[in-house]
Amino acid sequence: MTRAAILSDAPTATTDYFLAPYLKSLGYDALLLESRVRPSDVCRLNGCAVVVISRYLPVWWLSTLQRLRREGTKIVYFMDDDLFDLRALRGLPWRYQWKVLSRAIVHRQRLQRLCDEFWVSTAFLAEKYAALAPVVLDPLVSLKTQEAKTGLHVCYHGTASHMREIEWLVPVVEAVQARSDFVHFELFGTRAVQKLFGRIPRVSVVHPMNWPNYLSFTSVQKRDLALAPLLPSAFNAGRGPLKFFDYARMGAVGLYSDRPPYRGFIRDGVDGLLLPHDHAAWIDAVLQLAQDSERRRRMASAVQLRVAEMGPPVQQSRV
């Protein structure tokens, strides 16, 4: 199969709905290259019949693409927003305006000279830029965008006061995701947490919420495993074991630090696991439980039984 390459910041909806399936329909084996990485490994582009620039092109790729074009490679530019007209950006956040201005609009003439073809996503863009004779691409369904994958959900619902624990979990999440392809992690946090985990696959960062919203959220969300690391500190010394109840509400089996308040409360191996402050121990525990559905089921049942036993007494009706 003839090879083609897609240059994109990262895998995006644009690459998965438009470019990859369209190239496949043309008979190409499409390779995705992250354009934010400098083209040191240009041999991956050698032999490609087509290179498609998705939305933005860092300047450090220009000389490589110019060389490839001279050697006979077709260079294509694709946009699924109006990225060539500054007036179209009015009303958008200034950061987004600057991104489009600095990474697309200022390169418009250079791109027009470089590219053999232009592809767009709508008839509106095709009409507006008719001088470029663009090809209109329709979004296409692919196995990647339609397949409902089964997986394992692991969460850590730490607040801003747990930033040390969140940072401590980074190598744990990295290692688990490197050794599995079916685990999805969920953490709470803002931009700082997103920066920590943004490059790790299958990680979601949920914005913090107040208690009523969190109670509602955890009442309808189901998770398989839940983490509760707790590093030694004066503040942590006063914490209680409330995460056990939050995680139980989601049907999850908890992995807890082997220290108070969890030591003496969690029945190790029965309704949770108590783990030392050792990254390897947490990595192994997550992976082992992830692969042992029967053990997870047994421990999850023990969690729910314990919660039921600790619940408020049922009042007897009076005759």
KEKE-3310 file (N, C-alpha, C; in steps of 0.2 Angstrom, whole numbers, plus 5000, padded with zeros to 4 digits):
npx = (5004:5003:5011:5007:5008:5003:5004:5002:4998:4995:4986:4970:4952:4951:4961:4956:4943:4942:4955:4963:4954:4950:4962:4964:4953:4957:4967:4979:4991:4991:5002:5004:5012:5019:5019:5024:5036:5053:5059:5069:5069:5068:5068:5056:5047:5052:5049:5035:5020:5012:5010:5001:4997:4990:4980:4990:5007:5023:5037:5049:5047:5047:5058:5061:5049:5049:5060:5055:5045:5052:5057:5046:5035:5018:5012:5000:4987:4976:4962:4949:4943:4941:4955:4963:4959:4959:4948:4938:4941:4936:4928:4932:4942:4956:4968:4966:4964:4977:4984:4980:4983:4997:5001:4995:4988:4999:5007:5001:5004:5016:5012:5003:5012:5019:5011:5003:4990:4974:4964:4947:4934:4921:4908:4906:4920:4926:4920:4923:4937:4939:4949:4959:4956:4950:4948:4933:4931:4922:4916:4921:4916:4926:4934:4941:4934:4922:4921:4916:4925:4929:4935:4945:4941:4950:4952:4957:4952:4957:4959:4964:4972:4979:4990:5003:5001:4995:5006:5014:5008:5011:5022:5017:5005:5010:5018:5008:5000:5009:5011:4999:4984:4971:4967:4960:4962:4956:4957:4955:4957:4965:4972:4986:4986:4982:4993:5003:4998:4995:5002:5001:4994:4976:4971:4960:4956:4946:4937:4937:4924:4910:4903:4889:4888:4898:4894:4882:4888:4897:4887:4881:4891:4901:4916:4930:4942:4950:4961:4970:4982:4992:5003:5015:5012:5009:4997:4990:4989:4978:4967:4952:4945:4936:4937:4935:4921:4916:4922:4916:4903:4904:4905:4918:4934:4946:4963:4974:4985:4996:4994:4988:4973:4969:4975:4970:4957:4954:4951:4964:4965:4953:4942:4948:4965:4980:4994:5012:5022:5028:5032:5033:5026:5012:5010:5011:5001:4989:4990:4989:4976:4968:4969:4963:4948:4939:4944:4943:4929:4925:4931:4924:4911:4913:4916:4903:4895:4900:4898:4884:4882:4886:4877:4863:4851:4837:4821:4808:4791:4777:4763)
npy = (4994:5011:5024:5038:5053:5062:5077:5084:5093:5084:5068:5071:5076:5081:5074:5061:5060:5066:5066:5054:5043:5047:5047:5034:5029:5033:5024:5024:5021:5028:5038:5045:5060:5070:5086:5096:5091:5092:5089:5078:5064:5062:5052:5044:5051:5050:5042:5043:5046:5057:5071:5077:5093:5096:5109:5117:5123:5121:5132:5125:5114:5118:5118:5104:5100:5107:5101:5088:5090:5094:5082:5075:5072:5075:5089:5093:5105:5105:5112:5114:5124:5142:5147:5156:5170:5184:5192:5183:5178:5186:5189:5177:5169:5178:5171:5160:5167:5172:5160:5155:5166:5167:5154:5150:5160:5170:5162:5160:5164:5158:5144:5143:5144:5132:5121:5108:5105:5109:5105:5106:5107:5111:5117:5130:5135:5131:5138:5151:5151:5149:5152:5144:5132:5121:5104:5097:5088:5076:5072:5056:5039:5029:5014:5017:5029:5024:5012:5004:5003:4991:4993:4997:5007:5019:5029:5044:5055:5068:5083:5101:5101:5090:5090:5086:5072:5070:5073:5064:5052:5053:5045:5032:5032:5034:5022:5012:5014:5013:4999:4994:4993:4996:5003:5017:5032:5044:5060:5073:5091:5106:5117:5115:5101:5096:5099:5090:5078:5078:5072:5059:5044:5041:5047:5057:5073:5080:5094:5102:5101:5107:5100:5096:5094:5085:5074:5071:5068:5056:5048:5043:5039:5025:5017:5006:5004:5014:5026:5031:5038:5044:5055:5057:5071:5085:5091:5080:5071:5073:5069:5060:5043:5046:5044:5031:5029:5038:5031:5019:5022:5023:5010:5006:4997:5001:5007:5010:5021:5013:5018:5028:5037:5025:5013:5001:5004:5000:4984:4974:4967:4963:4972:4982:4988:4989:4999:5002:5017:5016:5017:5006:4996:5001:5002:4988:4983:4990:4985:4971:4970:4975:4965:4955:4950:4943:4944:4958:4959:4951:4959:4971:4967:4965:4978:4984:4977:4980:4994:4993:4987:4997:5007:5018:5012:5003:5009:5002:5000:5006:4997)
npz = (5000:4996:5004:5015:5024:5039:5045:5061:5076:5086:5088:5083:5082:5069:5062:5064:5060:5047:5039:5041:5038:5025:5017:5018:5010:4998:4996:5003:5015:5030:5040:5055:5060:5073:5072:5081:5085:5080:5063:5064:5061:5047:5038:5040:5032:5020:5004:5006:4997:4998:5008:5021:5028:5043:5048:5056:5054:5060:5058:5057:5049:5036:5027:5025:5020:5008:5001:5000:4991:4980:4977:4972:4980:4985:4992:5003:5010:5024:5031:5043:5049:5047:5044:5038:5038:5046:5050:5053:5065:5075:5091:5096:5110:5115:5116:5108:5096:5094:5092:5080:5072:5073:5069:5057:5049:5046:5039:5027:5013:5011:5013:5002:4992:4994:4994:4984:4983:4991:5004:5011:5024:5023:5012:5013:5016:5004:4994:4999:4997:4984:4974:4977:4972:4981:4988:4994:5009:5017:5033:5039:5045:5055:5061:5072:5077:5080:5087:5101:5115:5128:5144:5159:5172:5182:5196:5204:5216:5221:5230:5228:5240:5239:5231:5232:5232:5220:5211:5215:5210:5196:5190:5193:5185:5172:5171:5172:5161:5151:5151:5149:5138:5140:5151:5159:5166:5179:5185:5197:5195:5190:5178:5181:5185:5173:5165:5170:5167:5154:5143:5144:5139:5138:5150:5159:5165:5177:5181:5197:5209:5219:5234:5234:5220:5218:5225:5218:5206:5209:5212:5201:5193:5188:5194:5192:5200:5213:5219:5233:5238:5252:5258:5271:5282:5291:5289:5283:5293:5300:5293:5288:5284:5273:5259:5257:5258:5247:5236:5237:5234:5221:5217:5217:5220:5232:5233:5245:5255:5267:5280:5294:5290:5285:5288:5300:5297:5284:5278:5274:5258:5258:5258:5252:5247:5256:5254:5253:5253:5239:5223:5214:5220:5220:5206:5202:5210:5204:5191:5193:5199:5189:5179:5185:5186:5194:5207:5209:5208:5220:5230:5228:5231:5245:5249:5247:5255:5268:5269:5269:5281:5289:5288:5291:5304:5300:5302:5311:5307:5315:5322)
capx = (5000:5006:5012:5005:5009:4999:5008:4997:5001:4994:4980:4964:4946:4952:4965:4953:4936:4943:4961:4965:4949:4950:4968:4963:4948:4961:4972:4985:4993:4992:5006:5003:5018:5017:5023:5028:5043:5057:5059:5075:5069:5065:5067:5050:5043:5055:5045:5028:5018:5008:5011:4995:4998:4983:4979:4996:5014:5029:5042:5055:5046:5047:5064:5060:5044:5051:5064:5051:5041:5056:5058:5040:5030:5013:5011:4993:4986:4969:4959:4942:4940:4943:4962:4967:4956:4959:4942:4934:4942:4933:4924:4935:4946:4962:4973:4965:4966:4984:4987:4978:4987:5004:5003:4992:4987:5005:5010:4996:5007:5021:5008:5000:5017:5022:5006:5000:4983:4971:4958:4944:4929:4914:4906:4908:4927:4927:4917:4927:4944:4939:4955:4964:4953:4950:4943:4929:4931:4916:4919:4920:4916:4931:4933:4943:4930:4915:4922:4915:4930:4929:4941:4945:4942:4954:4951:4959:4948:4961:4958:4970:4976:4982:4994:5009:4999:4994:5012:5017:5005:5013:5026:5012:5000:5014:5020:5003:4998:5014:5011:4992:4981:4964:4966:4958:4963:4953:4959:4952:4962:4964:4977:4992:4986:4982:5000:5006:4996:4992:5005:5000:4988:4970:4970:4955:4956:4940:4937:4934:4917:4908:4901:4883:4889:4902:4889:4878:4893:4899:4881:4879:4897:4904:4923:4932:4947:4951:4967:4970:4989:4992:5010:5016:5012:5006:4990:4987:4989:4971:4962:4949:4944:4930:4937:4932:4914:4915:4924:4911:4897:4905:4906:4925:4939:4951:4970:4975:4991:4996:4995:4982:4967:4967:4978:4966:4951:4953:4953:4968:4964:4946:4938:4953:4972:4985:5001:5017:5024:5033:5029:5032:5020:5006:5010:5010:4994:4984:4990:4986:4969:4966:4969:4959:4941:4936:4946:4939:4921:4924:4932:4919:4905:4914:4915:4896:4892:4902:4894:4877:4882:4888:4872:4858:4847:4830:4816:4802:4785:4772:4756)
capy = (5000:5017:5028:5045:5056:5067:5082:5087:5094:5078:5065:5076:5075:5082:5068:5054:5060:5068:5064:5047:5039:5050:5044:5026:5028:5034:5018:5026:5019:5035:5038:5052:5063:5076:5092:5099:5088:5094:5083:5074:5058:5063:5046:5042:5054:5048:5037:5045:5049:5063:5073:5082:5097:5097:5115:5122:5120:5125:5134:5121:5109:5120:5116:5097:5099:5110:5096:5082:5092:5094:5075:5072:5071:5079:5092:5096:5108:5104:5116:5113:5131:5147:5149:5161:5176:5187:5194:5177:5177:5191:5187:5172:5171:5181:5166:5156:5171:5173:5154:5155:5171:5165:5148:5149:5166:5173:5157:5159:5164:5152:5138:5143:5142:5126:5115:5106:5104:5112:5102:5109:5103:5113:5120:5138:5136:5129:5144:5157:5150:5145:5153:5138:5125:5116:5098:5097:5082:5074:5067:5048:5035:5024:5009:5020:5033:5021:5006:5005:4999:4990:4995:4998:5014:5020:5036:5047:5061:5072:5091:5105:5100:5084:5091:5081:5065:5070:5073:5057:5047:5053:5039:5027:5032:5033:5015:5008:5016:5010:4992:4991:4997:4996:5006:5024:5036:5050:5064:5080:5096:5112:5117:5112:5094:5094:5099:5085:5071:5079:5068:5052:5042:5038:5051:5062:5077:5083:5101:5101:5103:5107:5094:5093:5092:5079:5069:5069:5065:5050:5043:5040:5037:5019:5016:5000:5005:5020:5027:5035:5039:5049:5056:5060:5078:5088:5092:5074:5067:5075:5067:5054:5039:5047:5042:5024:5030:5041:5026:5014:5025:5022:5003:5005:4994:5006:5006:5015:5021:5009:5023:5031:5034:5019:5007:5000:5004:4996:4977:4973:4961:4961:4978:4987:4986:4994:4999:5006:5022:5014:5017:4999:4992:5004:5000:4981:4982:4992:4980:4964:4970:4976:4959:4949:4953:4939:4947:4964:4958:4949:4964:4976:4965:4966:4985:4986:4974:4984:5000:4992:4986:5003:5011:5019:5007:5003:5010:4998:5004:5005:4995)
capz = (5000:4996:5011:5016:5031:5041:5050:5065:5083:5089:5086:5084:5079:5062:5059:5064:5056:5040:5036:5041:5034:5018:5014:5017:5005:4992:4995:5006:5022:5033:5046:5059:5063:5077:5069:5086:5085:5074:5059:5064:5059:5041:5034:5040:5027:5013:5002:5006:4991:5000:5015:5022:5034:5046:5051:5057:5052:5063:5053:5056:5044:5029:5022:5024:5015:5001:4998:4998:4985:4974:4975:4969:4985:4984:4998:5004:5016:5025:5036:5045:5052:5043:5047:5033:5038:5053:5052:5055:5072:5080:5096:5099:5115:5112:5115:5102:5090:5093:5090:5073:5068:5073:5066:5051:5045:5044:5034:5022:5007:5011:5012:4995:4987:4995:4993:4978:4984:4997:5006:5016:5027:5021:5006:5014:5015:4997:4991:5001:4995:4977:4970:4978:4970:4986:4988:5000:5012:5021:5039:5038:5051:5055:5067:5078:5080:5081:5091:5108:5118:5135:5148:5166:5175:5188:5197:5210:5217:5226:5229:5228:5246:5238:5225:5232:5230:5213:5208:5217:5206:5189:5188:5193:5179:5166:5170:5171:5154:5146:5151:5147:5133:5142:5158:5159:5173:5180:5191:5198:5195:5185:5172:5183:5184:5166:5162:5173:5164:5147:5138:5146:5136:5142:5156:5159:5171:5178:5185:5204:5210:5226:5237:5231:5213:5218:5228:5212:5201:5211:5213:5194:5189:5191:5193:5194:5205:5215:5222:5239:5241:5257:5260:5277:5283:5297:5287:5282:5300:5303:5288:5290:5279:5269:5252:5256:5256:5241:5231:5238:5231:5214:5216:5216:5225:5234:5235:5250:5258:5273:5286:5296:5293:5282:5292:5305:5295:5278:5279:5268:5254:5259:5256:5249:5248:5260:5250:5255:5248:5234:5216:5211:5223:5217:5199:5202:5212:5199:5185:5195:5200:5182:5176:5189:5187:5199:5213:5209:5210:5226:5234:5227:5235:5252:5251:5247:5261:5274:5269:5271:5288:5293:5286:5297:5306:5297:5307:5311:5307:5321:5320)
cpx = (5004:5006:5010:5007:5005:5003:5002:5001:5000:4988:4974:4958:4947:4956:4960:4946:4937:4949:4963:4960:4949:4956:4967:4958:4952:4966:4978:4985:4995:4997:5005:5010:5016:5022:5026:5035:5046:5058:5066:5075:5065:5064:5060:5045:5046:5051:5037:5026:5015:5010:5005:4997:4991:4983:4985:5002:5019:5034:5048:5054:5047:5052:5063:5055:5045:5056:5060:5047:5045:5057:5052:5035:5025:5012:5004:4992:4978:4967:4951:4939:4943:4950:4966:4964:4956:4952:4937:4935:4939:4928:4927:4940:4953:4968:4972:4966:4973:4987:4986:4982:4994:5006:5000:4992:4994:5009:5006:5000:5012:5017:5005:5006:5020:5018:5004:4993:4980:4964:4954:4938:4922:4914:4908:4915:4929:4926:4922:4934:4944:4945:4960:4962:4953:4946:4940:4929:4925:4919:4917:4920:4922:4930:4936:4938:4923:4915:4921:4920:4928:4935:4940:4946:4945:4953:4955:4956:4951:4959:4964:4975:4980:4987:5000:5007:4998:5001:5015:5015:5007:5017:5021:5008:5004:5016:5014:5000:5003:5014:5004:4989:4973:4962:4965:4958:4959:4955:4955:4958:4961:4970:4984:4992:4986:4989:5004:5005:4994:4996:5005:4994:4982:4970:4965:4956:4950:4940:4934:4927:4915:4904:4894:4884:4893:4898:4885:4882:4894:4893:4879:4885:4899:4912:4925:4937:4948:4957:4966:4977:4988:4999:5010:5016:5008:4998:4986:4986:4982:4966:4959:4948:4938:4931:4934:4925:4912:4917:4919:4905:4898:4906:4914:4929:4944:4958:4972:4982:4991:4998:4988:4980:4965:4969:4973:4959:4949:4955:4957:4967:4957:4941:4942:4960:4976:4992:5006:5019:5030:5029:5028:5027:5013:5005:5008:5003:4988:4984:4987:4979:4965:4965:4965:4952:4937:4938:4943:4932:4921:4926:4927:4913:4907:4914:4907:4893:4894:4899:4887:4877:4883:4882:4867:4853:4840:4825:4810:4795:4780:4765:4751)
cpy = (5006:5021:5035:5047:5062:5071:5085:5088:5087:5074:5069:5073:5076:5076:5062:5054:5062:5065:5057:5042:5041:5047:5037:5025:5029:5028:5019:5023:5025:5034:5045:5054:5069:5081:5096:5097:5090:5088:5080:5068:5058:5057:5043:5045:5052:5042:5038:5049:5056:5064:5079:5086:5098:5104:5120:5118:5124:5126:5129:5115:5111:5118:5108:5096:5101:5105:5090:5084:5092:5087:5072:5071:5077:5082:5095:5099:5107:5109:5115:5119:5136:5150:5154:5168:5179:5189:5189:5175:5181:5188:5180:5174:5173:5176:5162:5161:5172:5166:5153:5160:5169:5159:5146:5155:5169:5168:5156:5159:5159:5145:5137:5141:5135:5120:5115:5106:5107:5108:5106:5105:5105:5117:5128:5139:5135:5135:5150:5157:5147:5146:5147:5132:5120:5110:5098:5089:5081:5070:5060:5044:5030:5019:5013:5025:5030:5015:5008:5000:4997:4991:4995:5005:5015:5027:5038:5054:5065:5079:5094:5104:5093:5084:5087:5074:5065:5069:5066:5052:5047:5047:5033:5026:5031:5025:5011:5008:5013:5002:4989:4996:4998:5000:5014:5027:5042:5053:5070:5085:5101:5111:5114:5104:5092:5094:5093:5078:5072:5075:5061:5050:5040:5041:5056:5066:5081:5089:5099:5104:5103:5101:5092:5091:5085:5073:5066:5065:5057:5045:5040:5038:5030:5019:5009:5000:5012:5021:5032:5035:5044:5049:5059:5067:5080:5088:5085:5070:5068:5072:5060:5049:5040:5045:5035:5024:5033:5035:5021:5016:5024:5015:5001:5001:4999:5003:5012:5015:5017:5014:5025:5037:5028:5013:5007:5001:5000:4989:4975:4967:4959:4966:4984:4984:4991:4993:5003:5012:5020:5013:5010:4995:4995:5002:4993:4980:4984:4987:4973:4964:4971:4970:4953:4952:4949:4942:4954:4963:4956:4955:4970:4974:4966:4973:4987:4983:4978:4990:4999:4991:4992:5008:5013:5014:5008:5004:5005:5002:5002:5003:4999)
cpz = (5000:5002:5010:5023:5032:5046:5054:5072:5087:5086:5088:5081:5071:5059:5059:5061:5049:5037:5035:5036:5026:5014:5013:5011:4998:4991:4998:5013:5026:5039:5049:5062:5067:5075:5074:5087:5079:5070:5059:5061:5052:5037:5034:5035:5020:5011:5002:5000:4992:5007:5016:5029:5037:5050:5052:5055:5055:5057:5052:5052:5037:5025:5021:5019:5008:4998:4996:4992:4979:4972:4973:4974:4985:4991:4998:5010:5017:5031:5037:5049:5047:5046:5043:5034:5045:5055:5055:5063:5077:5084:5099:5105:5112:5111:5109:5095:5089:5090:5082:5069:5067:5069:5059:5046:5042:5039:5028:5015:5006:5010:5005:4990:4988:4993:4986:4978:4991:4998:5012:5019:5025:5014:5007:5013:5007:4993:4992:4998:4988:4973:4971:4976:4975:4985:4994:5003:5017:5027:5038:5044:5050:5061:5073:5081:5082:5086:5098:5112:5126:5138:5155:5168:5182:5190:5204:5211:5222:5224:5228:5234:5245:5232:5226:5230:5223:5209:5209:5212:5198:5187:5188:5187:5173:5166:5169:5163:5149:5146:5150:5142:5134:5148:5156:5166:5173:5186:5191:5198:5190:5180:5174:5183:5177:5163:5164:5169:5157:5142:5139:5143:5140:5149:5155:5166:5171:5182:5192:5204:5217:5228:5234:5224:5213:5220:5222:5207:5203:5212:5207:5190:5192:5189:5195:5200:5207:5220:5228:5242:5247:5260:5267:5277:5289:5296:5286:5288:5302:5299:5291:5284:5274:5262:5252:5255:5249:5235:5231:5234:5223:5212:5215:5222:5226:5235:5239:5253:5265:5278:5288:5292:5290:5286:5298:5303:5289:5280:5273:5265:5254:5256:5253:5250:5252:5256:5253:5251:5244:5228:5213:5214:5221:5210:5198:5204:5207:5194:5187:5196:5193:5178:5179:5191:5193:5206:5214:5211:5217:5231:5234:5231:5242:5254:5251:5253:5268:5274:5271:5278:5292:5292:5292:5298:5302:5303:5306:5311:5313:5319:5324)
residu = (MET:THR:ARG:ALA:ALA:ILE:LEU:SER:ASP:ALA:PRO:THR:ALA:THR:THR:ASP:TYR:PHE:LEU:ALA:PRO:TYR:LEU:LYS:SER:LEU:GLY:TYR:ASP:ALA:LEU:LEU:LEU:GLU:SER:ARG:VAL:ARG:PRO:SER:ASP:VAL:CYS:ARG:LEU:ASN:GLY:CYS:ALA:VAL:VAL:VAL:ILE:SER:ARG:TYR:LEU:PRO:VAL:TRP:TRP:LEU:SER:THR:LEU:GLN:ARG:LEU:ARG:ARG:GLU:GLY:THR:LYS:ILE:VAL:TYR:PHE:MET:ASP:ASP:ASP:LEU:PHE:ASP:LEU:ARG:ALA:LEU:ARG:GLY:LEU:PRO:TRP:ARG:TYR:GLN:TRP:LYS:VAL:LEU:SER:ARG:ALA:ILE:VAL:HIS:ARG:GLN:ARG:LEU:GLN:ARG:LEU:CYS:ASP:GLU:PHE:TRP:VAL:SER:THR:ALA:PHE:LEU:ALA:GLU:LYS:TYR:ALA:ALA:LEU:ALA:PRO:VAL:VAL:LEU:ASP:PRO:LEU:VAL:SER:LEU:LYS:THR:GLN:GLU:ALA:LYS:THR:GLY:LEU:HIS:VAL:CYS:TYR:HIS:GLY:THR:ALA:SER:HIS:MET:ARG:GLU:ILE:GLU:TRP:LEU:VAL:PRO:VAL:VAL:GLU:ALA:VAL:GLN:ALA:ARG:SER:ASP:PHE:VAL:HIS:PHE:GLU:LEU:PHE:GLY:THR:ARG:ALA:VAL:GLN:LYS:LEU:PHE:GLY:ARG:ILE:PRO:ARG:VAL:SER:VAL:VAL:HIS:PRO:MET:ASN:TRP:PRO:ASN:TYR:LEU:SER:PHE:THR:SER:VAL:GLN:LYS:ARG:ASP:LEU:ALA:LEU:ALA:PRO:LEU:LEU:PRO:SER:ALA:PHE:ASN:ALA:GLY:ARG:GLY:PRO:LEU:LYS:PHE:PHE:ASP:TYR:ALA:ARG:MET:GLY:ALA:VAL:GLY:LEU:TYR:SER:ASP:ARG:PRO:PRO:TYR:ARG:GLY:PHE:ILE:ARG:ASP:GLY:VAL:ASP:GLY:LEU:LEU:LEU:PRO:HIS:ASP:HIS:ALA:ALA:TRP:ILE:ASP:ALA:VAL:LEU:GLN:LEU:ALA:GLN:ASP:SER:GLU:ARG:ARG:ARG:ARG:MET:ALA:SER:ALA:VAL:GLN:LEU:ARG:VAL:ALA:GLU:MET:GLY:PRO:PRO:VAL:GLN:GLN:SER:ARG:VAL)
# end
